[in-house]
């Protein structure tokens, strides 16, 4: 292990500048069996299993025997003094009865109980190892997040903020005490940067130790956390309680089945052979040999058998009372520890709400101070710096609260068997992009050292621009194709530069018109090809799931076979279907529709689905990705509309790793009809841009198909409303 840690420390500086890849918590849990505590518990369990087999082998029939020899005196002996040599051999089998059988059975029951106890310890060691890994993963995640905040904050000094403050102090516009206070804030941040870096390195080394593997720096993603109710009714699940219960059950069983204590007995069958007695043999002749057999019922007991049995029963009863008292005492202790921890946990949940309110207030203070800085003179710039300092402190405290909340969640799961959460994250984190936004804006603003000193009237008004949103392109759903195709300048618009794939929807009337007059649609596809854009057919009526309407979809596909689309995309969401069909039946009919489409489609087929259908547990026991893979579907577009980037990355990384033969794309929404927690339509351009870039970076895999925006019309409206 020392060599392992040395190699880790040697490699870490070399990889520091390299882009760290995303590693999910589930990837570390795959190494649980390599943890030292798990290996020890596994060895102890195997030892007890061997002991159980040995005790079971001692039950039942036994073989016994003896060989003896000696001298006997006989009046028929020809030897001098009337003595002769008398050898004897015996061999037999016996079967224990009564107390002997019970004693053997008790040894087996004790060994079986010990196997049960070691099994409990093995399960607990695996569970505890997983929680220890998660706790260190959480420590790594929080250190990583606080380092990002600290880097963004200390970058202000590199941008020349300290020189700007020095000039104002030398000009008499800033108190020297305030100047040193601002500098000390940067020094404090650099000191905490070292602390956070050490915490991150220690968490990395502990992860390497716990998994017994080399762990290089990576990007951590917080997994969704299951909800823990305020009033928990589940029983506390702890190994010491289960071990005590196993011992209690064993003693109760012994007390019930043993009724012959102290009375040992067995039945035996013996064969023997030796010289016949007496054997008057002639001189010079050998001994006359004989043999025989016997069946016997043997028993033995102490003279004070009644006293022995009475005291043995008393001993068992006292042991049982002692174990039950230990169980009650330990259960009360655990209940007290758990509820004290649960109270702290609920207080921390409220603390996070308070911290997020403070965070919103600090963010708004920066925004307001920035606006005042542009139009007012005096000490406004000092107030702006104070607002930045306050925001940084509050943001760090917010991350610390979220980290402590996660760790308390882990500690509570040491007491409770909380089900894994595959869907909603009940305790979402504050997204790092949103946390960093005020500091990035401050850096951009203060990067222009003269921005504050130029009066507002002298500054030229900014013209609307359409900068590139992300470094790579994405696809877009188009539901208003009839309006789009009539634009002669469509491909010349800057908005189109960010698009590499359009999924165009056609209704029944448009399909009929295109079939009758294919030139216009074929020309659009040809123009797109010349600009290296892909055009796919998008069909999205949920009624086509139903058998009575399925033929309409198939007829539409047949009518458009003449066009050279790059693919066919189905957006037939079963949850939007107005039908009396059950959830499982809807899924079954949807899959049947897709299967029939695959049979006649001349183009590769993709499907848009809700993220819940990625998991068999949340899709009525149907493995939707398995079925789509079986049908030969090319792409699955996951319509995961959420601001929680880490939850999205965690979900997509998991399914991409589970189904490497399928291509997964991610759909994000700009629809104003959705709430601010589901659509970026309510967010400024910078947040949208950073979020899309972050998703592109973290989801880079060979089977990631890119981002899809919902929809083109919302995309245009968003760019128009957020042009500055």
Secondary structure, DSSP 4 states (H G I P E B T S, - for coil): -HHHHHHHHHHHHHHSSSPPPEE-HHHHHTTGGGSHHHHHHHHHHHHHHHHHHHHHHTSSEEEEEEEEEEEEE-TT--SGGGEEEEEEEEEEEEEEEHHHHHHHHHHHHHHHHHHHHHHHHHHHHHHHHHHHHHHHHHHHHHHHHHHHHHHHHHHHHHTTHHHHHHHHHHTTSS-HHHHHHHHHHHHHHHHHHHHHHHHHHHHHHHHHHHHTS-----EE-PPP-----SS--SPP--HHHHHHHHHHHHHHHHHHH---TT-EEEEEEEEEEEE-SS--PPTT--PPEEEEEEEEEEEE--TTHHHHHHHHHHHHHHHHHHHHHHHHHHHHHHHHHHHHHHHHHHHHHHHHHHHHHHHHHHHHHHHHHHHHHHH--STHHHHHHHHHHHHHHHHHHHHHHHHHHHHHHHHHTTTS-PPP--S--TTPPPPHHHHHHHHHHHHHHHHSTTTTTS-GGGSPPPPP----SSSS-EEEEES-HHHHHT-TTGGGSGGGGGEEEEEEE--HHHHHHHHH-THHHHHHHHHHHHTT-EEEEEE--GGGGSHHHHHHHHHHHHHTTTS--SEEEE---GGG--SS--HHHHHHHHHHHHHHHHHH-SS-EEEEE-GGGGSGGGTTT--HHHHHHHHT--EEEEE---S-HHHHHHHHHHHHHH-TTSEEEEEEE--TTS-TTT-GGGS-HHHHHHHHHHHHHHT--TTEEEEEEE-HHHHHHHHHHT--
